[in-house]
């Protein structure tokens, strides 16, 4: 069986994602589709609008055969680490193709830029811009201007696509990267009138404002979201206030991603009534909103530097599969380099302990008995 892989967050799943699934299958002629999916947290440092068990069902109702969980400690990372760990999971599973959406839709152009980014001269330029106080993404963009490639790194899907290509190269993986062009709406676009495919951020804003999203998502997505309380990082404002009232510089410095005096900037903030106002008070050209959000999530989840000492994926956790996905797993499981987890047991990896803690925290706001679901048999369609 030939497998194609995709990396998804489904925050929430919409018609653009269904287009991605259909096009990936058509482009590769693969027999089975595998999705590496983030769970209760998402890469830009926030909570998912729906729980991972619901998102797994969405994925399988939309044509995915096997859903694999990307551990949250890897989800809450910069684009390069998020991409690397996602690709590593697909590589473990002997996936032949990785298909991602991009603004350019041109895989050769992206491969050309990825090659430039591996050039030592380019890397020196990035370091020079960072020494001037620019964030890593902005430093990359400035460096690319020296190669007349100034706009490629300004689009979020292109950025992730470049990192997927880089990850395949660095892991020496045989996976072939392919891309389809993102259509109708870009990543951060606001709601566009008379259009079925909208950005996930626009759809989330509709949900937050109690505006109907019926025409933008499949019925099975809309029905489940109607039964789910809206949740994001702002839902935990009281906990953030308590944490900053009780932490000190030493304890904050032990948390993953707290570096270069970031803990001191946080401790100087005396009053904030929302996470947004907190972020604005600590933001600098060096720290992007996404980076600050991820650091705040690390603090909320108490992810210590000593815990996250390696970025090698230690296990493959299955969230859901159908008969085709099950047949594929049976085909490859004897050659897997890491443990395959279909049910959580008492003797579990520290990253799974963090996963369970995230679920408890998430369920404080949605109250859906999600912690029990972590131990249920996996979802089979």
TATA-V407506 format. One record per residue. N is the residue number from 1. PHI is phi in radians with two decimals (* if undefined). OMEGA is omega in degrees with one decimal (999 if undefined). NEAR is the number of other ideal C-beta (glycine too) atoms within 12 Angstrom. Layout:
# TATA-V407506
N;PHI;OMEGA;NEAR + N;PHI;OMEGA;NEAR
This chain:
# TATA-V407506
1;*;-179.8;25 + 2;-1.73;-173.9;22 + 3;-2.00;171.1;39 + 4;-2.00;-179.8;42 + 5;-1.98;171.9;48 + 6;-2.33;177.5;52 + 7;-2.04;-169.3;47 + 8;-2.42;172.5;49 + 9;-2.17;177.7;42 + 10;0.85;-173.8;45 + 11;-2.09;-1.6;39 + 12;-1.71;174.4;45 + 13;-1.19;179.3;43 + 14;-2.46;-173.8;43 + 15;-1.16;174.1;30 + 16;-1.14;178.2;38 + 17;-1.22;177.4;42 + 18;-1.13;174.3;31 + 19;-1.03;178.6;27 + 20;-1.04;-179.3;40 + 21;-1.07;-178.1;36 + 22;-1.13;-178.2;21 + 23;-1.19;178.9;28 + 24;-1.11;177.5;38 + 25;-1.16;-178.2;30 + 26;-1.16;-176.6;18 + 27;-1.19;-173.1;28 + 28;-1.86;-175.2;29 + 29;1.12;-176.0;17 + 30;-1.23;178.6;32 + 31;-1.47;-174.7;21 + 32;-2.46;178.3;37 + 33;-1.96;179.7;44 + 34;-2.01;177.4;53 + 35;-1.93;167.6;47 + 36;-1.56;-169.6;49 + 37;-2.21;171.2;49 + 38;-1.27;-175.0;43 + 39;-1.73;-175.3;43 + 40;-1.43;174.5;49 + 41;-2.19;-178.2;46 + 42;-2.16;-167.3;39 + 43;-1.08;-177.3;40 + 44;-1.46;173.3;36 + 45;1.43;179.7;34 + 46;-2.60;174.3;36 + 47;-1.55;177.1;43 + 48;-1.23;-178.8;46 + 49;-1.27;177.0;42 + 50;-2.37;-178.8;45 + 51;-1.27;-172.1;41 + 52;-1.18;179.0;45 + 53;-1.25;175.6;37 + 54;-1.19;179.7;37 + 55;-1.13;176.5;42 + 56;-1.10;177.9;42 + 57;-1.10;176.8;32 + 58;-0.99;-177.0;42 + 59;-1.02;-175.5;45 + 60;-1.33;173.8;36 + 61;-1.21;-176.9;28 + 62;-1.73;175.2;38 + 63;2.07;177.1;33 + 64;-1.44;-177.7;44 + 65;-1.72;-175.6;40 + 66;-2.59;-179.5;50 + 67;-1.96;-179.7;48 + 68;-1.99;-179.4;49 + 69;-1.46;169.5;46 + 70;-1.42;-178.8;46 + 71;-0.91;-174.5;46 + 72;-1.06;177.8;43 + 73;-1.12;176.8;42 + 74;-1.65;176.0;43 + 75;-1.08;-174.5;44 + 76;-1.46;-179.6;45 + 77;-2.34;175.5;35 + 78;-1.09;-173.4;30 + 79;-1.00;-176.9;39 + 80;-1.16;-179.6;29 + 81;-1.31;174.7;32 + 82;-1.02;-179.0;40 + 83;-1.18;-177.0;40 + 84;-1.05;-177.2;33 + 85;-1.25;176.2;43 + 86;-1.12;179.4;46 + 87;-1.13;179.4;42 + 88;-1.07;177.0;38 + 89;-1.07;179.6;45 + 90;-1.15;178.2;43 + 91;-1.16;176.1;39 + 92;-0.96;-174.8;33 + 93;-1.53;176.2;43 + 94;1.05;176.9;29 + 95;-1.23;-177.9;43 + 96;-1.56;-176.5;31 + 97;-2.30;168.3;38 + 98;-2.12;-179.5;45 + 99;-1.99;179.5;40 + 100;-2.24;174.7;47 + 101;-1.49;178.1;41 + 102;-2.61;177.5;37 + 103;-1.25;-177.7;32 + 104;-1.43;-178.6;29 + 105;1.23;-174.9;23 + 106;-2.10;-175.0;20 + 107;-1.18;-179.5;29 + 108;-1.17;177.0;16 + 109;-1.10;179.7;23 + 110;-1.16;177.5;36 + 111;-1.12;177.7;26 + 112;-1.10;179.2;21 + 113;-1.17;178.9;36 + 114;-1.05;178.1;36 + 115;-1.14;176.2;18 + 116;-1.04;-177.0;29 + 117;-1.19;175.4;38 + 118;-1.60;-179.8;19 + 119;-1.26;179.6;19 + 120;-0.98;179.1;12 + 121;-1.14;176.9;16 + 122;-1.08;-178.8;28 + 123;-1.10;175.9;20 + 124;-1.15;177.8;15 + 125;-1.08;179.4;25 + 126;-1.05;179.7;31 + 127;-1.08;179.5;18 + 128;-1.13;178.8;18 + 129;-1.19;178.3;26 + 130;-1.14;178.3;24 + 131;-1.17;176.7;15 + 132;-1.55;175.9;16 + 133;1.77;178.2;16 + 134;-1.34;173.8;23 + 135;-1.20;179.7;27 + 136;-1.05;178.8;30 + 137;-1.04;179.5;32 + 138;-1.18;177.5;25 + 139;-1.12;176.6;29 + 140;-1.09;178.9;39 + 141;-1.08;178.2;31 + 142;-1.10;-179.4;28 + 143;-1.15;-179.1;33 + 144;-1.18;177.2;32 + 145;-1.06;178.3;21 + 146;-1.22;178.5;21 + 147;-1.96;-178.6;22 + 148;1.00;178.5;12 + 149;-2.23;-167.3;27 + 150;-1.33;-172.0;16 + 151;-1.81;-175.3;17 + 152;-1.08;-174.2;32 + 153;-1.46;-179.0;37 + 154;-1.63;-176.1;24 + 155;-1.94;-170.8;28 + 156;-1.06;179.7;31 + 157;-1.26;173.1;36 + 158;-1.07;-179.3;38 + 159;-1.04;179.3;39 + 160;-1.13;179.1;40 + 161;-1.05;176.5;43 + 162;-1.04;-179.1;43 + 163;-1.25;173.7;40 + 164;-1.10;179.4;46 + 165;-1.09;178.4;40 + 166;-1.09;-178.4;32 + 167;-1.11;177.8;39 + 168;-1.04;179.4;34 + 169;-1.13;-174.6;24 + 170;-1.22;178.5;22 + 171;-1.46;-176.9;28 + 172;0.96;-178.1;11 + 173;-1.47;175.6;29 + 174;-1.40;-179.9;16 + 175;-1.02;175.3;36 + 176;-1.69;178.4;27 + 177;-1.48;176.9;42 + 178;-2.34;179.8;36 + 179;-2.36;169.8;35 + 180;-2.06;-177.2;33 + 181;-1.39;174.7;28 + 182;-1.14;-174.6;31 + 183;-1.99;171.3;26 + 184;1.21;-177.5;23 + 185;-2.32;174.1;30 + 186;-1.54;-170.1;26 + 187;-0.94;-174.0;28 + 188;-1.78;-174.5;22 + 189;-1.06;170.9;25 + 190;-1.30;-178.2;18 + 191;-1.05;179.2;28 + 192;-1.90;-177.8;20 + 193;-1.08;173.5;13 + 194;1.00;-177.6;10 + 195;-2.43;-178.3;20 + 196;-1.39;-179.3;22 + 197;-1.48;178.9;27 + 198;-2.06;175.8;36 + 199;-1.25;177.8;33 + 200;-1.09;-179.9;43 + 201;-1.15;177.5;28 + 202;-1.16;179.2;31 + 203;-1.16;177.4;41 + 204;-1.08;179.1;34 + 205;-1.13;175.5;23 + 206;-1.06;-179.3;28 + 207;-1.09;179.7;33 + 208;-1.07;-178.1;19 + 209;-1.58;-178.6;14 + 210;1.04;175.8;12 + 211;-1.70;-176.8;17 + 212;-1.07;176.0;15 + 213;-2.07;-173.6;34 + 214;-0.90;-174.9;20 + 215;-1.42;-174.2;22 + 216;-1.83;-177.6;36 + 217;-2.37;175.3;37 + 218;-1.05;-177.6;29 + 219;-1.02;-177.9;18 + 220;-1.17;175.2;23 + 221;-1.33;-178.9;35 + 222;-1.06;-178.2;25 + 223;-1.08;-178.4;19 + 224;-1.26;178.6;28 + 225;-1.20;176.6;37 + 226;-1.13;-179.5;20 + 227;-1.83;-175.4;16 + 228;-2.12;175.9;27 + 229;-1.11;177.0;22 + 230;-1.19;-178.1;27 + 231;-2.43;169.7;32 + 232;-2.70;-175.5;32 + 233;-1.07;179.5;38 + 234;-1.14;-179.7;25 + 235;-1.12;-174.9;25 + 236;-1.96;-175.1;29 + 237;-1.00;-178.7;23 + 238;-1.12;179.6;18 + 239;-1.21;176.6;24 + 240;-1.08;178.2;33 + 241;-1.09;178.9;24 + 242;-1.17;-179.0;13 + 243;-1.11;-178.7;29 + 244;-1.29;175.5;30 + 245;-1.40;-174.2;16 + 246;-1.99;178.3;13 + 247;-1.36;169.4;26 + 248;-2.24;-175.5;16 + 249;-1.05;-177.9;18 + 250;-1.18;-178.2;12 + 251;-1.24;177.3;19 + 252;-1.20;-178.8;31 + 253;-1.13;178.5;25 + 254;-1.40;-177.6;22 + 255;-1.45;-178.8;32 + 256;-1.03;177.6;33 + 257;1.37;173.7;33 + 258;-1.49;-174.1;34 + 259;-2.67;174.9;19 + 260;0.95;176.3;18 + 261;1.39;179.9;17 + 262;-1.05;-179.4;29 + 263;-1.09;-179.9;30 + 264;-1.21;177.3;18 + 265;-1.10;179.7;26 + 266;-1.13;-176.3;36 + 267;-1.20;178.2;25 + 268;-1.35;179.4;17 + 269;-1.32;-175.8;28 + 270;-1.70;-177.0;13 + 271;-2.33;172.9;12 + 272;-2.68;-176.9;24 + 273;-1.86;178.0;16 + 274;-2.66;176.0;20 + 275;-1.14;179.8;35 + 276;-1.05;179.6;21 + 277;-1.25;175.0;18 + 278;-1.10;-179.2;33 + 279;-1.06;-179.2;32 + 280;-1.09;-178.1;17 + 281;-1.33;-179.4;22 + 282;-1.86;-176.6;33 + 283;-1.16;172.9;24 + 284;-2.42;176.0;20 + 285;-1.01;-178.8;18 + 286;-1.35;-176.0;24 + 287;-1.89;176.3;34 + 288;-1.29;176.6;28 + 289;-1.00;-178.0;25 + 290;-1.12;180.0;31 + 291;-1.12;178.5;33 + 292;-1.13;178.4;34 + 293;-1.05;179.1;35 + 294;-1.13;178.1;38 + 295;-1.12;178.0;39 + 296;-1.12;177.2;48 + 297;-1.16;176.3;43 + 298;-1.07;177.6;37 + 299;-1.17;-179.1;38 + 300;-1.04;-177.0;39 + 301;-1.61;-179.9;39 + 302;0.95;177.5;27 + 303;-1.48;-174.5;35 + 304;-1.51;177.7;22 + 305;-1.00;-177.4;21 + 306;-1.21;179.0;13 + 307;-1.34;-176.6;21 + 308;-1.74;-173.8;29 + 309;-1.74;-179.6;14 + 310;-2.47;177.7;19 + 311;-1.98;170.0;26 + 312;-1.57;-177.0;22 + 313;-1.20;-171.5;36 + 314;-1.58;-177.9;26 + 315;-2.83;174.4;31 + 316;-2.07;179.8;36 + 317;-1.82;178.9;40 + 318;-1.55;175.1;36 + 319;-1.70;-178.7;45 + 320;-2.92;177.9;36 + 321;-2.85;169.9;35 + 322;-1.89;-176.5;28 + 323;-1.08;178.9;16 + 324;-1.16;177.5;26 + 325;-1.12;178.8;37 + 326;-1.14;178.7;25 + 327;-1.11;179.6;18 + 328;-1.17;178.1;32 + 329;-1.05;178.2;34 + 330;-1.08;-179.8;19 + 331;-1.24;-171.9;20 + 332;-1.85;-168.7;27 + 333;-1.12;179.9;23 + 334;-1.25;-178.6;10 + 335;-1.82;-177.7;14 + 336;-1.16;-178.2;23 + 337;-1.53;-179.2;20 + 338;-2.29;-178.9;23 + 339;-1.06;174.2;22 + 340;-1.75;-176.4;26 + 341;-1.97;173.9;29 + 342;-1.97;176.1;28 + 343;-2.64;-179.3;18 + 344;-1.31;179.2;28 + 345;-2.00;-178.7;15 + 346;-1.17;179.4;10 + 347;-1.52;-172.0;10 + 348;-2.34;-177.4;21 + 349;-1.18;177.9;25 + 350;-0.97;178.3;21 + 351;-1.17;175.8;36 + 352;-1.26;175.0;29 + 353;-1.08;176.8;24 + 354;-1.09;178.9;32 + 355;-1.02;-179.2;38 + 356;-1.17;177.2;30 + 357;-1.12;177.5;26 + 358;-1.10;179.3;38 + 359;-1.09;176.4;34 + 360;-1.05;-179.3;23 + 361;-1.14;178.7;28 + 362;-1.08;-175.8;42 + 363;-1.27;173.7;27 + 364;-1.02;-175.8;22 + 365;-1.74;-176.9;27 + 366;-1.81;174.1;31 + 367;0.91;-178.5;15 + 368;-2.13;-179.7;25 + 369;0.94;-175.8;16 + 370;-1.23;-177.6;32 + 371;-1.05;178.2;24 + 372;-1.12;-178.4;15 + 373;-1.16;178.2;29 + 374;-1.06;-175.3;33 + 375;-1.82;177.6;21 + 376;-1.29;172.3;18 + 377;-0.99;-176.8;16 + 378;-1.15;-176.2;31 + 379;-1.33;179.4;30 + 380;-2.10;179.2;22 + 381;-1.85;999;23
